[in-house]
Each structure stands twice: as C-alpha cells, then as structure tokens.
Amino acid sequence: MQLLTSYLSGSWSAGSGAKVTLVNPSTEEPLAEVHGGGHDLAGAFGYARTTGGRELGQMTFAQRGALLAALAKAIHGAREELIALAIANGGNTRGDAKFDIDGGALALSHYAELSARLGQAPLVADGEPIQVGRTARMGGQHVWARRRGVALHINAFNFPGWGLCEKLACALLAGMPVIAKPATATALVAHRLVELFAPLLPPGALQLLVGPAGWLLDHVGAGDVVAFTGGSDTARMLRTHPAVVAHAVRLNIEADSLNAAVLAPDVALTSEAGALFLADIVRDVVQKAGQKCTAIRRVLVPADRLGDVADAVRERLVRTAVGDPASEAVAMGPLATAQQRDDVRAGIARLVAATDAIHGGAGEIDPIGVPAGKGYFVGPVVRATQAPMTCAPLNEHEIFGPVTTLGAYSGQPAFAAEFVARGEGCLVSAAYSDDREWVGKFVAAAAPWAGRLYLGSSKMAAQSPGPGTALPALLHGGPGRAGGGEELGGERGLHLYMQRCALEGDASILKSLISE
C-alpha cells in the first residue's frame, strides 16, 4: 500500500507515529496510508520564510506568472492520472473529477495571464495618485507590497485539486511561499499535484503536509497568512488560536453556506430561463454528490408553481444512477467519508421532521456496482415547505450533500432578498428573471448577504456555467456564516497576500516607484 509522504524543507518525509488510512469511499477499499506526525514543522516555516521568500522575492510578477503557466501545463500532462485518483479516492464521477482538476488548471492559467499587466516594479498601484499638498508636487499614492511571511493553506476534502491550485495561484503570484495542508481523507490528488509541481518551482516556494495538522498553527507568526476552507467549528478554533491572536495573523475563512436560488414570477419553466433554473438545481444536487460549498441548498418558488417545480425536479432526479463512479453508467457517487455520510443523514433527519417529501425520502439508496453494505452513499433528496422563512432546519444548518429544499413565496423581490439574508451570509445565491425591475430590487437588498449573486436569464442561459462554478475572475467568498473571507476575483485575489501602504511625498518619486 502506498505511504504518502510530506514535502517539507526541500525533501520528502514519511513522518512517524500512528497511521491514518485513506480509502475508496465507494468500496471502502484501502488505498494509501499516512503517518500522523513526526515532522519538523518549525523547520518548514523557517525554510519558507528564508529560502522560499527570498527566491520568490527576487522574481518579477511576470516571472512568477510563468511559474503558474508551467504548473497548469503539468496538470494537463497528467490529467488522466489525476482524474483516476479523484475517482478512486474522492468518490468522483469522471465529470466531477474533471470539474476539480480542470478548475485547478484554469485558476493557474488565469493568474499566469494576469501577471502580464502587473508590470516589472515590486509595488502595485492601488488607485490613482492623489494631490495632498498645496500643489501637485506633494502627492500620495496607495500601493500593494509583497508580504514577507508564509501562506498556510488548509484545504477541504471536496476539491483537493482546485482548492490547492486556486489558493496557490494567488499566493505565488503575490510572491508569498506556501505550506499546503490538504484534508487527509482525499489527499491523493493534492499529493500527486505537489509531486508534479515541486520540480518546477524555486526552493521553498511550495511545501506540503499530509496527515493530521498536529501543532501546525503554533508556528504561524507576524506577516503570515492562513487561508482556510472547511467547517464552521474548525473556523471558530482558528479564529481563537493563541498564535493567530498573538501575532494578528491575517485569516481568510470560507465556511458553511446556505446558498439560495429564487425563481421570479415572470419566468415560465418552459422558457430558457426556466430551463436554466431547473438544470442548475439538479446539477447542484448531483454534482460531487452535493459536496460543493457553492451548491444550491434552498430554493424559493412562487407558491402557485411549487408543484410544477417539484414535478420537474423529481422527473430529472429519478433518472440519476447512483453507485460506483468507476462505472460510466453512474451519474452520482458516494460522499467522501463515513463521517460525512453520517452528518448528512443526521441533517436530513432534522429536515424530514420539518418538511414534506418530494423525492428520495431520507436518502435511502441501493447503489450500482457496489458490494452489499459498502460505501458512503446517500441518494438525492428533495424536500418542500410552505413556510421557508421559519423552517429552522432549512435556514440554520447546511447539509453538505445531495439535498435541496423547495419553499413557497409570494413572488415579491423583497421577500426573496430577505430569504437570502435568512441564511446569515452565503458564498453565492441565484435569481432567475427577465424582469429588470424585479432583479434591481432583489439585488439591492440581497447583495449585502452574498459574496456573489448569479443572475440567470434567457439571454445568458446558453453561456451559463451555473452558480456552482467559482470563476477565477470573480470573487469567491461571502459574509457571515460563509466565513467573511474573499478569494480569487482577478487581481483582488492577490491582496490577501500583500500589504496595502499609503506613500506620501514628491509626486515624481512616487510615480517612479510604480513604473515598469
């Protein structure tokens, strides 16, 4: 059986101590093992700060962008191997795996291309020059400068490829060395990616810790950044960790998100916008077995159309084949871990007590091509409620699996926005309408509660990737329950790893500091 090693201080290390086993979530067959500790974490942070920081700091943005382009090319060269690992270790269908792997390559390529417009100077202008004196000679200029610490990336189990790459792209382009900590259960993809990336990067630019985090956070210090994707319980621990508090470590969190989708009253289900609405709901139930932070969890439908929407969603889901994703006939695989399956079942049980059944009962399923009693499977589940605003299990707990709930409403945009707000902050919510007045009222009231608003309509339907796709050019993150963090968003994604500074002095000198 493969023993996964960590890449720390320039070499691969197996570590020591008790072993953790990685399995195939469809069959529960063991795939690999990893030791639970025994690594010199203090040495890894020191190596990143000195060697990694020095190497990246000597490069221009364009040179660092060329590194990202090389990483994207490496992914393309090993694409089939990476997809196979995602199917075996992540329970992904081939389509799910491509969504993860190709998404990672896309993020790297986007930031490689963006580097060309950042110039040769080490500072990046933030806005236009400002006259602060009696004449134009006395000026001010805000700039972004490279931070001198380490970026610690703690990634979630559901996107081991994209999660590693989207954070890495921003940090490396900004000039900050990275220590990546993937979720242990699905670490095979991230481990293979670092095997591919390490020879292409300067020493110290990227390190990898597989297995339990142990005392990792004890080593963060002044100037460091921690970027975390995962559950709210862990996020609360990170916010109060003594080292994070003592050194005011910059912390970016993406946590739970009760994303909503709203059908406006002007949209017929037979229209292009209506078809897009239905397709997006079903995709987010099935894709990755619902294990997407951007998946639609709550659906708002005009009361007189609730039955029609329920019938249409049920008709599409009843044809979904669930089982071992190694089979081409399967459209949805298992959840990633036994704990994840148990958590989803518990969430469904709470929802069942407060809602009506539409499809899938409580997630009971007889998966295809799987030995009896094996695998971490939960079938697609759709519930409904006539009182979506007051349904606590719907609005206060994210079920991170193939589950969505339909709710009835009056069709008013103010109510729709209030429903989005009821989730107390989300990564993305969606509205489907061709009525510009309705959309304008909804967006103005809903925007403070969402990191991204996806506006589905007939004219964009043919080009739409769906609300569940996080694009590198647009912000990924959200307020409140979603963690309060921000990633990606084009050049904005670099700012987490840079320090904004106000310069004041001779305007000609200020101009020279940001000129190519």
C-alpha positions, 0 to 999 in steps of 0.5 A: 500500500502506498505511504504518502509522504510530506514535502517539507524543507526541500525533501520528502518525509514519511513522518512517524507515529500512528497511521491514518488510512485513506480509502475508496469511499465507494468500496471502502477499499484501502488505498494509501496510508499516512503517518500522523506526525513526526515532522519538523514543522518549525523547520518548514516555516523557517525554510519558507520564510528564508529560502522560499521568500527570498527566491520568490522575492527576487522574481518579477510578477511576470516571472512568477506568472510563468511559474503558474503557466508551467504548473497548469501545463503539468496538470494537463500532462497528467490529467488522466492520472489525476482524474483516476485518483479523484475517482478512486479516492474522492468518490468522483464521477469522471465529470466531477473529477474533471470539474476539480482538476480542470478548475485547478488548471484554469485558476493557474492559467488565469493568474499566469495571464494576469501577471502580464499587466502587473508590470516589472516594479515590486509595488502595485498601484492601488488607485490613482495618485492623489494631490495632498499638498498645496500643489501637485508636487506633494502627492500620495499614492496607495500601493500593494507590497509583497508580504514577507511571511508564509501562506498556510493553506488548509484545504477541504476534502471536496476539491483537493485539486482546485482548492490547492491550485486556486489558493496557490495561484494567488499566493505565488503570484503575490510572491508569498511561499506556501505550506499546503495542508490538504484534508487527509481523507482525499489527499491523493490528488493534492499529493500527486499535484505537489509531486508534479509541481515541486520540480518546477518551482524555486526552493521553498516556494511550495511545501506540503503536509499530509496527515493530521495538522498536529501543532501546525498553527503554533508556528504561524507568526507576524506577516503570515497568512492562513487561508482556510476552507472547511467547517464552521467549528474548525473556523471558530478554533482558528479564529481563537488560536493563541498564535493567530491572536498573538501575532494578528495573523491575517485569516481568510475563512470560507465556511458553511453556506446556505446558498439560495436560488429564487425563481421570479414570477415572470419566468415560465419553466418552459422558457430558457430561463426556466430551463436554466433554473431547473438544470442548475438545481439538479446539477447542484444536487448531483454534482460531487454528490452535493459536496460543493460549498457553492451548491444550491441548498434552498430554493424559493418558488412562487407558491402557485408553481411549487408543484410544477417545480417539484414535478420537474425536479423529481422527473430529472432526479429519478433518472440519476444512477447512483453507485460506483463512479468507476462505472460510466453508467453512474451519474452520482457517487458516494460522499467522501467519508463515513463521517460525512455520510453520517452528518448528512443523514443526521441533517436530513433527519432534522429536515424530514421532521420539518418538511414534506417529501418530494423525492428520495425520502431520507436518502435511502439508496441501493447503489450500482456496482457496489458490494452489499453494505459498502460505501458512503452513499446517500441518494438525492433528496428533495424536500418542500415547505410552505413556510421557508422563512421559519423552517429552522432546519432549512435556514440554520444548518447546511447539509453538505450533500445531495439535498435541496429544499423547495419553499413557497413565496409570494413572488415579491423581490423583497421577500426573496432578498430577505430569504437570502439574508435568512441564511446569515451570509452565503458564498453565492445565491441565484435569481432567475428573471427577465424582469429588470425591475424585479432583479434591481430590487432583489439585488439591492437588498440581497447583495449585502448577504452574498459574496456573489449573486448569479443572475440567470436569464434567457439571454445568458442561459446558453453561456451559463456555467451555473452558480456552482462554478467559482470563476477565477475572475470573480470573487469567491467568498461571502459574509457571515456564516460563509466565513467573511473571507474573499478569494480569487476575483482577478487581481483582488485575489492577490491582496490577501497576500500583500500589504496595502501602504499609503506613500506620501511625498514628491509626486515624481518619486512616487510615480517612479516607484510604480513604473515598469 
